[in-house]
Amino acid sequence: MSSTGQSLAGEYASELDDTVLVREAQNGNIKAFEQLVRHYDHGVLGLALHLTGSQEDAQDIYQEVFLRAYRNLPIFRFECSFYTWLYRIVAKQCIDCLRRTQAQRLDATTKVSTDGGDEKLASQTPDLQGRTSPERIGRALSQLSARERLVFELKHYQGLKLSTVATLLDTTENTIKSTLLRATQKLRLELGESR
């Protein structure tokens, strides 16, 4: 069997295992739910950590995701795979966290000037002399909207196909393409201008 065939067979077996575990967990089997958590814990925590850049935020998201999954498992209807359903919860929690962080950062970078107007503190920060450092890339990513950042990172850092990203975010592939294009243009502009 080819490696592609093996990975597809493994994926199919995993889906079957998930289905069995979800059904058992829905019937009150805590051990089945714990096995689902063990199966997805590294992926959930890794994605949350990568998207937020904060161990504390990632751990909060991790806990909230599995808490929500546990609470909502009785109403899971198998209209999509458990993986897709779980990662929709992860995506929503990451978007919420990124939005809160952006709002806090916006509040922290604005001060009232002597004439009563708002003034951006970021405009007073020295440039990094044109180097593309991880800090600059991180700053550029932080300029994206929460949804743009999530789409960009799911596609480029997690290596997901656009159709998979669309499924996870419960939208169309064309919407994801547009979001990814906007994110890429903003990043190019941000990284190009700050040189």
ChimeraX attribute file (.defattr): number of C-alpha atoms within 10 A of each C-alpha:
attribute: neighborCount
match mode: 1-to-1
recipient: residues
	/A:1	7
	/A:2	7
	/A:3	8
	/A:4	9
	/A:5	10
	/A:6	11
	/A:7	12
	/A:8	12
	/A:9	13
	/A:10	12
	/A:11	12
	/A:12	12
	/A:13	12
	/A:14	14
	/A:15	15
	/A:16	13
	/A:17	13
	/A:18	20
	/A:19	15
	/A:20	13
	/A:21	21
	/A:22	22
	/A:23	18
	/A:24	15
	/A:25	20
	/A:26	18
	/A:27	12
	/A:28	12
	/A:29	13
	/A:30	14
	/A:31	12
	/A:32	19
	/A:33	22
	/A:34	15
	/A:35	15
	/A:36	19
	/A:37	15
	/A:38	11
	/A:39	13
	/A:40	15
	/A:41	16
	/A:42	12
	/A:43	14
	/A:44	23
	/A:45	21
	/A:46	16
	/A:47	23
	/A:48	25
	/A:49	19
	/A:50	16
	/A:51	25
	/A:52	21
	/A:53	13
	/A:54	12
	/A:55	14
	/A:56	11
	/A:57	19
	/A:58	23
	/A:59	16
	/A:60	15
	/A:61	26
	/A:62	23
	/A:63	15
	/A:64	15
	/A:65	24
	/A:66	21
	/A:67	12
	/A:68	13
	/A:69	20
	/A:70	16
	/A:71	10
	/A:72	11
	/A:73	19
	/A:74	14
	/A:75	9
	/A:76	15
	/A:77	9
	/A:78	11
	/A:79	8
	/A:80	11
	/A:81	15
	/A:82	20
	/A:83	14
	/A:84	17
	/A:85	19
	/A:86	18
	/A:87	21
	/A:88	18
	/A:89	20
	/A:90	25
	/A:91	25
	/A:92	18
	/A:93	19
	/A:94	26
	/A:95	21
	/A:96	15
	/A:97	20
	/A:98	23
	/A:99	15
	/A:100	13
	/A:101	16
	/A:102	17
	/A:103	12
	/A:104	11
	/A:105	12
	/A:106	14
	/A:107	11
	/A:108	12
	/A:109	14
	/A:110	14
	/A:111	14
	/A:112	11
	/A:113	10
	/A:114	8
	/A:115	6
	/A:116	8
	/A:117	9
	/A:118	12
	/A:119	14
	/A:120	15
	/A:121	13
	/A:122	12
	/A:123	9
	/A:124	8
	/A:125	8
	/A:126	7
	/A:127	12
	/A:128	12
	/A:129	8
	/A:130	12
	/A:131	13
	/A:132	13
	/A:133	10
	/A:134	9
	/A:135	11
	/A:136	18
	/A:137	15
	/A:138	11
	/A:139	14
	/A:140	18
	/A:141	23
	/A:142	19
	/A:143	16
	/A:144	20
	/A:145	17
	/A:146	24
	/A:147	21
	/A:148	23
	/A:149	24
	/A:150	28
	/A:151	26
	/A:152	26
	/A:153	18
	/A:154	21
	/A:155	18
	/A:156	12
	/A:157	13
	/A:158	14
	/A:159	12
	/A:160	15
	/A:161	13
	/A:162	19
	/A:163	16
	/A:164	17
	/A:165	25
	/A:166	18
	/A:167	18
	/A:168	22
	/A:169	22
	/A:170	12
	/A:171	12
	/A:172	14
	/A:173	17
	/A:174	12
	/A:175	12
	/A:176	23
	/A:177	17
	/A:178	12
	/A:179	19
	/A:180	22
	/A:181	15
	/A:182	16
	/A:183	22
	/A:184	17
	/A:185	12
	/A:186	17
	/A:187	19
	/A:188	13
	/A:189	12
	/A:190	18
	/A:191	18
	/A:192	11
	/A:193	9
	/A:194	15
	/A:195	12
